[in-house]
Amino acid sequence: MTASQKVSNWTAYKLRWKRRRLLWRSFRSRWRMRAVADRTQSINPFDILLFATMRNESERLDYFLKHYRALGVSHFLIVDNDSDDGTREILAQQSDVSLWSTQASYKEARFGLDWVTWLQIKFGHGHWCVTVDADELLDYAGSDDIRLPELSKRLDAMGLTAFGALMLDLYPDGELGAQPSVENEDPFGTLTHFDKGPYRARRQEPLGNLWVQGGARERVFFAATPERSPTLNKLPFVKWNRRYCYVNSTHSLLPPTLNRSYDGPGETRPCGALLHTKFLPSIVSKSETERARAQHFTDPDKFAEYYDQIAIQPNMYSEASERYEGTEKLVKLELISSKQALN
């Protein structure tokens, strides 16, 4: 056995144990959740499932549910993290939602991944599963007539087990927070623009996961420290196996072979976009709350300047901004693959 083979085998061994530790963490986290509305008995074998952790997302819920129902999600499995704005009550009333509640620390639960992974272990095995945040709307070329159930069949036929996406930050033409409230309305009437680039991508070891950075948030908030700008690649649609687990949000997965399913902007295999609706008018007040709670970053103090910049309500629009007009434009800009990639 060569030295490189020994290193490779040792790396694979460590990653297997890492995956087992993460799955064990998730198994233990089940005691921190309380079932509010368990309707999982209605899940059928070929249903598309959606998993999410939420806190105080009532302004987005109606459109979020409408969007994913239209895409073909049959059942939503959601963990509410101590909402006090009506989110939990709204979700509990939905006939296609199973809901759990927890008051535990979002940060200490790997930013909610421990909770979601337990639900995926218990209910997601064998299903194609969407895993997203409340401010992420998955879309792809041809989604009007190729809904998620059909997309999953095509991915199965192609031997693919994961569908990648570029997280595309959408923002208004004007100062953040200055627009009228859009509670429970189509967010695209307010979030009208995006950055077509530049985006850069590289692989990270030992997971082999992609790392895409760039775009609007880097331009506006991290121009001086681009190495700290947000990661924009995700794997939000996966044919789940109870042995899988996300490592860092939905940016990376174990086993590591799954991370090779997406190569970022310019990818010719099937991929889409996660339309990021973070910058709705409530962003200013929400950022103040997030900063005080210190639950969204491993080291929140490093991102104090980011929150400070949001507080001064910058205008993210620039001469390089592109108006969002649907997925056809994203295909032309080579940010997502074309409908033909699914044929």
Secondary structure as UniProt FT lines:
FT   HELIX           3..29
FT   HELIX           30..32
FT   STRAND          34..37
FT   HELIX           40..42
FT   TURN            45..46
FT   STRAND          49..54
FT   HELIX           58..71
FT   STRAND          75..80
FT   HELIX           87..92
FT   TURN            95..96
FT   STRAND          97..101
FT   TURN            106..112
FT   HELIX           113..119
FT   HELIX           120..124
FT   TURN            125..126
FT   STRAND          128..131
FT   TURN            134..135
FT   STRAND          136..139
FT   TURN            141..145
FT   HELIX           148..157
FT   TURN            158..159
FT   STRAND          162..169
FT   TURN            176..177
FT   TURN            183..184
FT   HELIX           187..189
FT   STRAND          193..195
FT   STRAND          199..204
FT   TURN            205..208
FT   STRAND          209..214
FT   HELIX           215..221
FT   HELIX           226..228
FT   STRAND          233..239
FT   TURN            242..243
FT   STRAND          245..248
FT   TURN            249..251
FT   STRAND          252..254
FT   HELIX           256..261
FT   TURN            265..266
FT   STRAND          271..276
FT   TURN            278..279
FT   TURN            281..282
FT   HELIX           283..293
FT   HELIX           300..303
FT   HELIX           304..311
FT   TURN            319..320
FT   STRAND          321..323
FT   HELIX           327..332
FT   TURN            333..334
FT   HELIX           339..342
//
